[in-house]
Amino acid sequence: MEEKKKYIIENVGRLYMTQGIRAVTMDDVAAEFGISKKTLYQYFKDKKDLVTQVVAFFLEESGKTFKEMADNNAIDSMFLIRKHVAFIFKFYNNGIEKDLKKYYPELYKKVNEVKRERIFTNTIANLKLGMEQGVYRTDIDPYFIAKLQVGRMLYTMNPDFGIFEEYEVNSLAFFDGMMDYHMNAICNDKGKKYYRKQLNKVQNEENN
């Protein structure tokens, strides 16, 4: 991908995350990057094309995080996901999902299908890895736990469902609460000890 185009896609994605998709016009994009609309349309046919390419780029980037999980200690892999979530929350505005759902329903459906499949398959892989490494319980059903994890990640954290309306669901503190619940349920004593050590380490680093 041409570097200029990639730079635009990546940074427009951040604009969408902070301001929502509808609020960012093609005029805004052209002005943001100091280019003419004519030049912008050489890269993207129209706004729908831009949104489609932005979504595809960020789905690919997030997929890299899941690929890294296979090469790590099972518990460390969970902290890779946490790191990715922490990065997203720096920019995230829930308006982006509302705009996708309202104005680009096909893209919204695709995003949720990809997220659902990734969460499910990678949770099962992580559970099996943790069992092999002796840090997870061996008396749990990976398929069942993975289904629960899909529900937690896609529905519990979605403000549209109003499950935790009194909480700031799109926050790292809320994610940590969910992760803590998950890890304490699946870890054996050895795993819990290591998980606590790693959690304290990253939280201390963030507070300093």
Secondary structure, 3 states (H helix, E strand, C coil): CCHHHHHHHHHHHHHHHHHCCCCCCHHHHHHHCCCCHHHHHHHCCCHHHHHHHHHHHHHHHHHHHHHHHCCCCHHHHHHHHHHHHHHHHCCCCCHHHHHHHHHCHHHHHHHHHHHHHHHHHHHHHHHHHHHHCCCECCCCCHHHHHHHHHHHHHHHCCHHHCCCCCCCCCCHHHHHHHHHHHHHHHECHHHHHHHHHHHHHHHHHHHC
